Amino acid sequence: MAEHEIAVIGGGPAGMITALALARAGRNVALVAPAQSSSDHRTTALMDHSIAFINRLGLWKDIKPGAAPLKTMRIIDGTGRLLRAPTVSFRSAEIDLEAFGYNIPNSVLVAKLSQAVENEANITEFREAASDIDIGKDAVAITLASGESFEAELVVGADGRKSKVRESADIGTRQWSYKQSAVVLNFEHGLPHGDISTEFHTRGGPFTQVPLPESNRSSLVWVMASADADAMIARTPEEIAAAVEERMQFLLGAVKIDGPVQKWPLSSLVANRFGKGRMALVGEAAHAFPPIGAQGLNLSLRDIMRLSRMLDGIDGSAISSRTGERYDFLRKSDVWSRTASVDLLNRSLLADFLPAQLARSAGLYVLSAVPPLRQFAMREGVQPMRGIKALFAS
């Protein structure tokens, strides 16, 4: 008999939430990952459906004090073109939500998840990398960097874009890149953000300000041509602050850069399959998106929700050798449809092709003018199929 029912490889947010969800579903879990860095200055936006799942796991009460609610999402056409779209504001109260979601500093999220993992009796932590993963028909043999080894009934790859679990299962990927990069930073501002996230559509790509817990601080994802991004991060903090103020049309007053300024090339990845035999992939091991549209960890949490429902072990049931195939079948439609829609969104936001610009402007005009359609779009953005369910419920 295997020493552990499930081995989760990868210690980022997706890996820790996977381990916690499976442990709290009654499974004996091994979490294999080196200690995480606490110097991540990025943020993660989690939508309402994801927050509800985190709450069911008993984690939200500890995370919420360090998170900022996203009550209004505003889109402004900053292209400067003659035919510009109207400003559109999406308000969570319009679909009876306190907030669309919350923006959480990654340092806060990782710290709270790490504490929960440490306190979970059903999780055994191995704070080192896996050097070898042998996925057999009856068990999975895992060898650690120290030479120690153990067996599990199932291995879950939550180990990112360069997943060793995916490689060990001989699963290929489709990968593609964009010509733009994202400049990512946090900043202080003179006027309160009012729980409003503002996205400017610019000629170079979207410029997205997202509130942080303090009323005078926000995070920023600014997409631009890769050469322009290189030039931007080479500027002084004062020069970058002036550029942010101007691009934001001074909506938040004077700006001061807070912390490092980073550049992330935009690329996407999707695995050819998401499970196989005694292996399943979650998070960026299965699918990875650019930081546009708040899809990354939200889609990862839907992976974890599905897997934890499949493996609910309260009744002590054994884990099937075909768990991977079943999981792959159940996740395909959601991942592939979301991958296609995110890619279409990215390309429309990054396109300088006039018909694409006109189509985007027309779409925003319709959303601003037709409340039922706007409400449908908001519900679908929070959770796939929520808008359709609301139509049939009305």
URFENRA-V518005 format. One record per helix or strand of 3 or more residues. SS is the DSSP state (A for helix, B for strand). FROM is the first residue (numbers start at 1). TO is the last residue. If there is no record, write none. Layout:
SS:FROM:TO
SS:FROM:TO
This chain:
B:4:9
A:13:23
B:29:32
B:43:47
A:48:56
A:60:66
B:67:70
B:72:77
B:88:91
A:92:95
B:101:105
A:106:119
B:123:126
B:130:135
B:140:144
B:149:157
A:164:168
B:173:189
B:196:201
B:206:211
B:217:225
A:226:233
A:237:247
B:255:271
B:279:281
A:283:285
A:296:310
A:323:350
A:354:369
A:371:382
A:386:393
